[in-house]
């Protein structure tokens, strides 16, 4: 009974998106790059697929149409992709658990890539889909996400940072992921005085939302990019 009540409370607390109305106004002037930290969603895998049944093969992938590169294009800046298919923050998809994002971020070769990005003014972090698929690793995920947010805010002190959740999970998996990411964001902001933003991305019109293997379609990526741009507009003075 207690667990059922907790799930109900969390479901009520999960926002569909940060802004219900489309804000008007200019986008911020960002002189630096967009850094995208994520998994296959961020890489645009399956986005060109005709339906949910097609395989995740190269002809259906589209990095150019993924939400992050679209945001960078709208802002008129370059982007840096720090993402791998199947990766999770603490738990990958499948049997290979040797290269989670948390592990990669402790390796000199990977952190050197981040050091070489040049100026970064917008960080988009979208991790957790694989961690929380039929699983609840919150006890490990929350401190790992806090560490990631601390690292990004220290590495890019002038950047706007988003902790995103994607559209591929449903039910309890979606609820647990949203709660874990929000918990980490709130903890880091409270401790450091940063203004990291949490934003729950959805896929928009369900009739055109799916590419291969339930991955977001190009229209879904268009919608997610616009959600981020709308939130940037809403925070632009």
C-alpha distance (Angstrom), angle and dihedral (degrees) to the residues before:
residue distance angle dihedral
X1 . . .
X2 3.81 . .
X3 3.80 91.8 .
X4 3.81 90.6 49.6
X5 3.79 90.9 51.9
X6 3.81 91.1 47.8
X7 3.80 91.7 51.6
X8 3.79 90.8 49.0
X9 3.80 91.4 50.9
X10 3.79 92.2 48.4
X11 3.79 92.0 48.4
X12 3.78 90.3 54.8
X13 3.80 90.2 48.4
X14 3.82 96.7 52.6
X15 3.82 109.4 95.4
X16 3.78 118.9 -141.7
X17 3.78 88.6 -139.3
X18 3.76 139.1 -23.3
X19 3.79 96.6 -107.8
X20 3.78 125.1 34.9
X21 3.81 93.7 -172.3
X22 3.77 124.6 53.7
X23 3.80 105.9 -113.2
X24 3.74 120.4 -135.9
X25 3.75 124.4 -140.2
X26 3.79 141.4 69.4
X27 3.75 128.7 -43.9
X28 3.80 116.8 -114.5
X29 3.79 118.8 -91.1
X30 3.80 102.2 -114.3
X31 3.82 113.4 -175.1
X32 3.81 94.4 -172.0
X33 3.78 137.7 61.4
X34 3.79 132.2 -82.6
X35 3.81 113.9 -113.4
X36 3.80 114.2 -156.0
X37 3.81 117.7 -162.3
X38 3.77 113.2 -173.9
X39 3.79 153.7 88.0
X40 3.81 137.5 -88.2
X41 3.80 91.7 -45.0
X42 3.80 90.5 61.0
X43 3.81 89.9 47.1
X44 3.79 93.0 55.4
X45 3.80 94.9 -120.0
X46 3.79 112.7 177.3
X47 3.80 92.7 1.7
X48 3.82 94.1 129.1
X49 3.78 93.8 48.5
X50 3.82 119.4 124.6
X51 3.81 94.1 -135.7
X52 3.81 144.6 -15.9
X53 3.80 94.0 -78.6
X54 3.80 101.3 65.3
X55 3.82 119.4 102.5
X56 3.79 124.2 -106.5
X57 3.78 93.2 -106.6
X58 3.82 126.4 146.3
X59 3.80 97.4 -101.5
X60 3.80 89.8 65.0
X61 3.81 96.9 47.2
X62 3.80 122.4 98.0
X63 3.79 120.2 -179.3
X64 3.80 90.6 172.1
X65 3.82 90.9 60.4
X66 3.81 95.9 44.8
X67 3.80 116.2 116.1
X68 3.82 96.4 -110.7
X69 3.81 98.3 53.1
X70 3.81 87.7 44.4
X71 3.81 90.0 56.0
X72 3.80 90.9 48.7
X73 3.80 91.1 49.4
X74 3.81 91.5 50.2
X75 3.80 89.5 51.4
X76 3.81 92.0 46.5
X77 3.81 94.5 -122.6
X78 3.80 138.6 113.2
X79 3.78 124.0 -102.1
X80 3.79 136.3 -143.4
X81 3.81 118.2 -147.7
X82 3.82 117.3 -147.2
X83 3.80 99.2 173.0
X84 3.80 142.4 114.7
X85 3.81 132.5 -167.2
X86 3.78 113.2 -101.8
X87 3.79 95.2 10.8
X88 3.77 123.3 142.7
X89 3.74 131.4 -174.8
X90 3.82 93.5 -114.7
X91 3.83 102.5 -7.4
X92 3.80 126.9 40.9
X93 3.77 128.5 -154.7
X94 3.80 112.2 -91.8
X95 3.79 129.9 0.2
X96 3.81 101.1 -44.4
X97 3.80 107.1 93.8
X98 3.81 97.0 159.2
X99 3.79 99.8 97.5
X100 3.79 109.7 42.0
X101 3.78 116.0 156.3
X102 3.80 90.0 -105.9
X103 3.80 89.4 55.9
X104 3.80 93.4 46.3
X105 3.79 91.3 52.2
X106 3.80 90.7 60.2
X107 3.81 93.4 56.0
X108 3.79 121.4 95.4
X109 3.81 94.1 -139.3
X110 3.78 92.4 55.5
X111 3.79 97.0 43.1
X112 3.82 87.6 48.6
X113 3.80 87.3 60.6
X114 3.79 89.4 55.2
X115 3.80 91.2 46.9
X116 3.81 89.2 54.0
X117 3.79 96.7 52.8
X118 3.77 95.0 94.2
X119 3.80 120.2 -142.7
X120 3.81 113.3 -5.1
X121 3.81 120.4 -167.1
X122 3.81 101.2 168.9
X123 3.81 128.0 40.5
X124 3.81 120.3 -169.4
X125 3.82 113.3 -168.1
X126 3.79 115.9 -172.8
X127 3.81 111.0 168.9
X128 3.78 135.0 134.5
X129 3.80 105.4 67.6
X130 3.80 92.0 107.2
X131 3.80 93.9 36.1
X132 3.79 93.2 57.5
X133 3.80 102.0 34.8
X134 3.82 103.1 123.1
X135 3.78 86.9 -22.4
X136 3.81 142.6 85.1
X137 3.82 111.0 -149.1
X138 3.82 93.1 159.6
X139 3.82 93.7 135.1
X140 3.80 90.3 60.6
X141 3.80 98.6 28.5
X142 3.82 99.8 55.7
X143 3.84 96.8 56.1
X144 3.80 90.3 41.6
X145 3.81 90.7 52.5
X146 3.78 89.8 47.3
X147 3.82 89.1 53.2
X148 3.80 90.8 49.3
X149 3.80 92.5 49.6
X150 3.81 91.5 46.8
X151 3.80 89.5 50.8
X152 3.79 94.8 48.9
X153 3.80 94.3 45.8
X154 3.81 90.8 49.2
X155 3.80 93.9 44.8
X156 3.81 94.4 45.7
X157 3.82 104.9 26.8
X158 3.79 95.4 170.1
X159 3.79 96.9 46.2
X160 3.77 130.0 107.4
X161 3.81 106.5 -122.9
X162 3.79 126.4 -157.7
X163 3.79 125.0 -167.7
X164 3.79 102.4 -158.4
X165 3.77 134.9 -170.7
X166 3.78 118.2 -152.5
X167 3.80 133.8 -135.7
X168 3.81 102.8 -112.5
X169 3.81 100.3 86.9
X170 3.78 126.8 75.1
X171 3.78 140.3 -178.4
X172 3.78 118.2 8.8
X173 3.82 92.5 -11.6
X174 3.81 90.1 61.8
X175 3.80 92.3 44.8
X176 3.80 94.5 50.1
X177 3.83 93.1 46.8
X178 3.80 93.4 49.2
X179 3.79 92.0 48.2
X180 3.83 92.3 48.1
X181 3.81 94.4 49.5
X182 3.81 93.2 45.4
X183 3.79 90.4 48.3
X184 3.81 91.3 53.0
X185 3.81 93.0 46.1
X186 3.79 92.7 49.6
X187 3.81 92.2 47.9
X188 3.81 94.5 50.4
X189 3.80 93.8 44.5
X190 3.80 91.0 49.1
X191 3.79 93.3 49.3
X192 3.80 100.1 41.6
X193 3.80 104.8 25.1
X194 3.80 90.8 -121.9
X195 3.80 122.4 144.5
X196 3.79 101.6 -134.5
X197 3.79 109.1 167.9
X198 3.80 127.5 -137.2
X199 3.79 115.9 -149.6
X200 3.81 126.7 176.9
X201 3.79 108.6 -147.8
X202 3.80 121.0 -152.6
X203 3.78 130.2 -170.8
X204 3.80 99.6 -119.3
X205 3.79 119.2 -144.2
X206 3.82 105.6 31.2
X207 3.81 92.1 -153.4
X208 3.83 90.3 69.2
X209 3.80 100.6 21.7
X210 3.79 102.1 101.5
X211 3.76 133.1 80.1
X212 3.78 125.7 169.1
X213 3.80 118.3 -24.2
X214 3.82 93.5 -1.5
X215 3.81 92.7 -57.8
X216 3.81 117.3 143.7
X217 3.79 115.2 -83.9
X218 3.80 124.5 -134.3
X219 3.84 90.7 -93.7
X220 3.81 88.4 51.0
X221 3.81 90.9 51.1
X222 3.82 89.0 48.2
X223 3.80 88.5 53.8
X224 3.83 94.0 46.8
X225 3.80 91.8 48.9
X226 3.79 90.5 51.1
X227 3.81 90.9 50.2
X228 3.80 89.6 56.6
X229 3.80 92.9 44.4
X230 3.81 90.9 48.6
X231 3.78 90.1 52.6
X232 3.80 90.9 49.1
X233 3.81 89.5 50.8
X234 3.79 90.5 49.4
X235 3.82 90.4 55.7
X236 3.82 95.8 43.7
X237 3.79 113.3 105.4
